[in-house]
Amino acid sequence: MTKSSSAAPRHAPNEFFASEHGELLINGLPVSRVAAMAGRTPFYAYDRSVIERRVQTLRRLLPPGVQLHYAMKANPMPALVGLMAQRVDGLDVASGGELRVALDAGMAPARISFAGPGKREGELRQALAAGVLINVESAREVECLAQLSDETGWKARVAVRVNPDFELRSAGMRMGGGPKQFGVDAEQVPALLRRIGVLGLAFEGFHIYAGSQNLNADALIDMQRRSFELALRLGDDAPGPLKVLNLGGGFGIPYFPGERALALEPVCEALAVIADEARLRAPGAELVLELGRYLVGEAGVYVCRVTDCKMSRGQAFVVVDGGMHQHLAASGNFGQVIRRNYPLALANRMDQPASGPASVVGPLCTPLDLLADKTDLPDAVPGDLVAVFQSGAYGFSASPLGFLGHPEPVQLLV
């Protein structure tokens, strides 16, 4: 990390950003200049240097032969996807709209996979025409693809997304184990594989994604091992050799006080053992690591401008021009059970000490429009800039942007 020119204040941002002369730097540019580039506030800014460093770190630690894919659902901004298409081995999409962005970004169709539990017939036709790998999640999808292949003469490339018989321990969001809308229950997969063989679809492998947002290295190691063993067992009933095994991701980033960054080295070391075994037990199979939040989450900041400062019965409120409608996750309304503040700072007063607690609220007519509850900040005045960190994933595209008719925030790749 580049050190700030001033002593770090108590409200310092995450380790990936520095400040100079009191201003937050985004890829070396003062936040006020980035705001001028955006043309207005609020805006999301994604620091490409942070993304590139994260990819480089993974490339250095991942074992040879393990492919790195970007899960676009984390952030499908076209310019960002274009950057990722040049840095990773593949893109994973979750809708027909994301598929169009992935193709426009220049990623080869052979390196794109399409997952999602509710693919419409039009999306299946779109994926079939593009020639991407389709992660089928139900018997309906298999039958529909067989019919479309017969009609068009296009060969469907398929992998089976498996709902495993285990969960990812310590996951912020569990997507496997127990009853789930995602994938095909592991015990039902053998019958589906036989049906795929009868229908003549081009079987390529398995997609096993047990959970996301995990900071526990031991839990990730256990999940990857169990996913690998499950895939090998299921492969006994496959209509062809295993060509690809997507072990999912689940790598988390710290958002809140007390959380520690994922210990990446032991996870990659354990993955190297699996990769060595795969060369013997599943020769020719390609291992895929699918990451979204871990690649881009810490590279983004959401910046809004202070419009008013007020006191209400002894509590200070800083009112800004952004809020829940543009950053639902930071408001605590995107999966948090107990609301906690994202890292946040006055981006143009990084060298000033905190003067006391204040709540940062947006312009919406609801008490849910809360970006920070009683957080220590310097004295703010209208015109100041507030930055919310850890905002590169599940921000813009995961928010109710049309709520109450406010304009959408700008997005910049800096």
Secondary structure, 3 states (H helix, E strand, C coil): CCCCCCCCCCCCCCCCCCEECCEEEECCEEHHHHHHHHCCCCEEEECHHHHHHHHHHHHHHCCCCEEEEEEHHHCCCHHHHHHHHHHCCEEEECCHHHHHHHHHCCCCHHHEEECCCCCCHHHHHHHHHHCCEEEECCHHHHHHHHHHHHHHCCCCEEEEEEECCCCCCCCCEECCCCCCCCCEEHHHHHHHHHHHHHHCCEEEEEEECCEECECCHHHHHHHHHHHHHHHHHHHCCCCCCCCEEECCCCECCCCCCCCCCCCHHHHHHHHHHHHHHHHHHCCCCEEEEEECHHHHHHHEEEEEEEEEEEEECCEEEEEECCCCCCCCHHHCCCCCCCCCCCCEEECCCCCCCCCEEEEEECCCCCCCCEEEEEEEECCCCCCCEEEECCCCCCCHHHCCCCHHHCCCCEEEEC
